[in-house]
Amino acid sequence: MSNNLQNTIVLAAGLSLFIGLPLSATVQASSKGAERRVYEVQIDKKPAGTYTLDLQDTSDGVDLQSRCDVDYRFLVFHYKYRYRGHEVWKGSKLNSFESDCLDDGKHISISVQPSANALSLSVNGKARTLPADVLTSSYWRLPLDRPPAGQFLEVDSGRVFKAQLEPAGSERLSIGDQSHQCKRFHVKGEDSGDLWYDEENRLVRQVSDSDGHATVVQLKEVHRTQE
């Protein structure tokens, strides 16, 4: 599976059930609580899977559980992909990360833990050091207090790459039966694509082209509980 397609379909998800508020209240809400965001994955305009993102606000950041399942057929080609991830953020900095991915039969397990002035990365047992300000290729939100640029960790392979998100205006997108003004960004550098974010700077839509296959991840449902 190519890196662009991996980055596009790897978003995030969770396992607990939430009582949903009306979508307009959900997207604009700013109080602490739990949120589930459900996305549809399309490849070449055909449904190919789902991606679910469960976010739990904490006293100093966000705890993020993710799940992505893709089953895609193209002529004689049959591709299956399974991803589970867990990101813990303190403010705009990654504190820890765990993921387990089965990419067309290839298994990859990743762990990131804090260490002195840096992060410790393990990919299938092989260790290296990450910068403390690394971002993740889930692109689930815009950083809170710094430019969206620098080194990124590819969440299902462990690859580290450089990229930046360049503002590209705004446009209205439908989320469920509601229309919202979303900010658009171009991904430049060692990854490419387009990203849209809502009023809370959380991901609404992601588009890329990988090996000639147009891939779209579109937010369909948002459910939230408030503390």
PyMOL commands that set and color helices and strands:
alter all, ss='L'
color gray80, all
select helices_A, chain A and resi 3-9+23-28
alter helices_A, ss='H'
color red, helices_A
select strands_A, chain A and resi 33-43+46-57+61-74+77-90+93-103+106-115+118-123+126-131+135-136+149-153+160-175+178-189+193-197+203-210+213-226
alter strands_A, ss='S'
color yellow, strands_A
deselect
rebuild
show_as cartoon
